[in-house]
Amino acid sequence: MNKRGVLLLIVITTIVVAIVLSNVILNIMLSQGRLTTFELHRIQAKYACMAGINWGYQNLVTENWPRPSAGTCDRRTLTDSDTTFPASINKIDVYVASPGAACFDAIGQQVTESCEPLSGSEVCISSVADFVYTP
């Protein structure tokens, strides 16, 4: 093989290696972008749940909501019409349970364990955010 052929082989090999490495780097960047977006939506859902618990607590304290009767759990839904949610949050369900009661969502799946209020509390308050992740 002459010098020109060897040089051409080296150039082609260098180009192929550069293309492969750029594809690997691009895939890593795209994967990290999807992960970052998911993390952002997950964190928004976490804080939306915390807001739901505060909303439930305020409504109980101001007596806008009645306390649940013994052995029951009441579910209230906070929707986007009540407040402004980020685009990833659909709704927040707030559950207020009396001691010993477990809470179920709209389709009958259990979402909380049996309520065991902390000392000095009469009820358990929890919330679940319905959020969407679109890559």
Buried (B, 14 or more C-beta within 10 A) or exposed (E): EEEEEEEEEEEEEEEEEEEEEEEEEEEEEEEEEEEEBBEEBEEBBEEBBEBBBEBBBEBBEEEEBEEBEEEBBBBBEBEEEEEEBBEBBBBBBBBBBBBBBBBBBEEEEEBBEEBEBEEEEEBBBBBBBBBEEEE
